[in-house]
Amino acid sequence: PKTKKGTLEDVTIFPNPFSNSITINIPHQTGSSNINVELYDISGRMILNMNNIYFNNGQSKLKNTQNISKGSYFLKITDNEIDTSITKQLIKQ
């Protein structure tokens, strides 16, 4: 049987507010994953979309955020392996 690597309930995202990068921490994730990340602005437009992001000891860093305008955003993290997603609110400063 396939063992569950962990759930999205354990996700932490920092820093918040963010500027040049966002770090996503999901315990027990390492290597390539079935995790997708989408960043939406307050009006629901997708700003960033990354599929199968890579984790190093539970962490993945999104570095291409410096050109995003200041404001409020929603980061949606989807684990396709367990068909679950969570959304966290972030502030770009």
C-alpha positions in Angstrom: 0.0 0.0 0.0 1.1 3.5 -0.7 1.9 5.5 2.4 0.6 9.1 2.7 3.5 11.6 2.8 1.6 14.1 4.9 -1.3 16.4 4.5 -1.6 20.0 3.4 -2.7 20.9 6.9 1.0 21.1 7.9 1.8 23.7 5.3 3.6 26.9 6.3 4.4 29.8 4.0 6.9 32.5 4.8 7.7 35.3 4.9 4.3 37.0 4.9 4.3 39.8 3.9 6.8 38.7 1.1 8.9 40.7 -1.4 11.4 38.8 -3.5 10.5 35.2 -2.7 8.1 32.9 -1.0 9.1 29.7 0.9 6.6 26.9 1.1 7.2 24.3 3.8 5.5 21.0 3.7 7.0 18.5 6.1 7.8 15.0 4.6 8.0 16.4 1.0 11.3 15.9 -0.7 12.3 15.7 -4.4 9.8 16.2 -7.2 6.2 16.2 -6.1 2.7 16.1 -7.3 2.2 19.6 -5.8 1.0 22.5 -7.9 1.1 26.1 -6.8 -1.0 29.0 -8.1 -0.9 32.6 -7.1 -4.0 34.7 -7.7 -4.6 38.4 -7.2 -7.6 39.8 -5.3 -9.7 39.9 -8.5 -9.1 36.2 -9.2 -6.5 36.5 -12.0 -3.8 33.9 -12.0 -0.4 35.5 -11.6 1.8 32.5 -11.2 1.4 28.8 -11.9 3.9 26.1 -11.1 3.4 22.4 -11.5 5.2 19.5 -9.8 7.4 21.8 -7.7 10.6 20.5 -6.3 11.1 20.2 -2.5 14.4 20.0 -0.6 13.9 18.7 2.9 10.3 19.9 3.0 10.9 23.3 1.5 10.4 24.9 -1.9 11.2 28.5 -2.7 9.3 30.5 -5.3 11.9 33.1 -6.4 10.2 34.8 -9.2 8.0 37.2 -7.2 10.0 40.4 -7.3 8.0 41.8 -10.3 4.6 41.1 -8.7 2.8 44.4 -7.7 2.2 45.2 -4.1 -1.1 44.0 -2.7 -3.1 41.1 -1.4 -2.8 37.6 -3.0 -4.1 34.1 -2.6 -1.7 31.2 -2.8 -3.4 27.9 -3.8 -1.4 24.7 -3.1 -2.8 21.5 -4.6 -1.5 18.0 -3.8 -2.7 16.0 -6.8 -1.6 12.7 -5.2 -4.3 13.1 -2.4 -6.6 15.4 -4.5 -6.5 18.1 -1.8 -5.9 21.8 -2.0 -5.6 24.7 0.5 -5.5 28.5 -0.1 -3.5 30.9 2.0 -3.7 34.7 1.9 -0.4 36.5 1.4 0.6 40.2 1.2 3.2 41.5 -1.2 5.1 44.5 0.1 
